[in-house]
Amino acid sequence: MTTYEHILVETPAAGVGLVRLNEPRTFNALTGPLMHELMSALEAFDADEAIGCMVLTGTPKVFAAGADIKEMAQATPVELMQKAFIARWEKLRTLRKPVIAAVSGYALGGGCELALACDMIVASETAVFGQPEINLGVIPGAGGTQRLARTVGKALAMEMCLNDRRLTAAEAERFGLVNRVAPVESYLDEAIALAAQIAARAPLAVRLAKEAVNMALETPLNAGLAYERNLFYALFATKDQKEGMAAFLEKRQPHWSGE
Ligand code: DAK
């Protein structure tokens, strides 16, 4: 397995690829080199047939405190618009397999946006979600305003982005930002267990289900329904559809081939 400087990579359960952000001294500030490694590791898992679901985590104390303020402080618009900076973040959207964020401690700024860009979030009781960019004289730039407005609604998104309102784990669960909250001792195990369950399912159906749910955020209902229907039809070309339905009728467990 490739070794990295800023992250740790492992496969803690069958079918699960785990990436840990590993710069605790700077609260996992999302530097260019760290983002480059993170995206490379996620892309490698995405391309690995043995992996069905990924988990992205930090340490129990901090998920990530945002983009590296030192790196950004003197940047010009032209530098920020340079392909590598944007492209690194955009890659997350191109992953076909699901990614679960396991968040404990601070998820601030780009750290909150990174979690929001994942498909699900399992939080520890100590998790704090916030967009404090307003304190730096800027606004979120990696999806915070858009994804928060779509998940927690306009009222709370406004408060978070305009006035640095931070959400506790319990609030994040209440407002639909996270899937579940667990004690700090077990949140990562819960995220890995959830990922293992998903990884054991029919891989193509999982990928298309992710694609269809994401499409709901991109299109009007009519177009989304048509998109979903076409993906549904397409799955009837897979061996796993035949296997899944045969297994049901024969009252046995299905054996997925991923074909
Ligand atoms: N960047 C750089 N260093 C950071 C950092 C950050 N975001 N957050 C923390 N650190 C560093 C601190 O500088 C300190 O380093 P030393 O002084 O020890 O060398 C160390 O981590 C510990 O921090 P503190 O001493 O401040 O520790 P505290 O426990 O007192 O506070 C904190 C922890 C996380 C609450 C605090 O450090 C904090 O508020 N951090 C900044 C949070 C923040 O403002 N985040 C938003 C950054 S802006 C885009 C993509 C991404 C973005 C934008 C566009 N595109 C693709 C277009 C993202 C932007 C952002 O995230």
Boltz pocket constraint, residues with backbone or C-beta under 6 A from the ligand:
constraints:
  - pocket:
      binder: B
      contacts: [[A, 24], [A, 25], [A, 26], [A, 27], [A, 29], [A, 30], [A, 65], [A, 66], [A, 67], [A, 68], [A, 69], [A, 70], [A, 80], [A, 85], [A, 86], [A, 89], [A, 106], [A, 108], [A, 109], [A, 110], [A, 111], [A, 132], [A, 133], [A, 136], [A, 139], [A, 140], [A, 141], [A, 142]]
      max_distance: 6.0
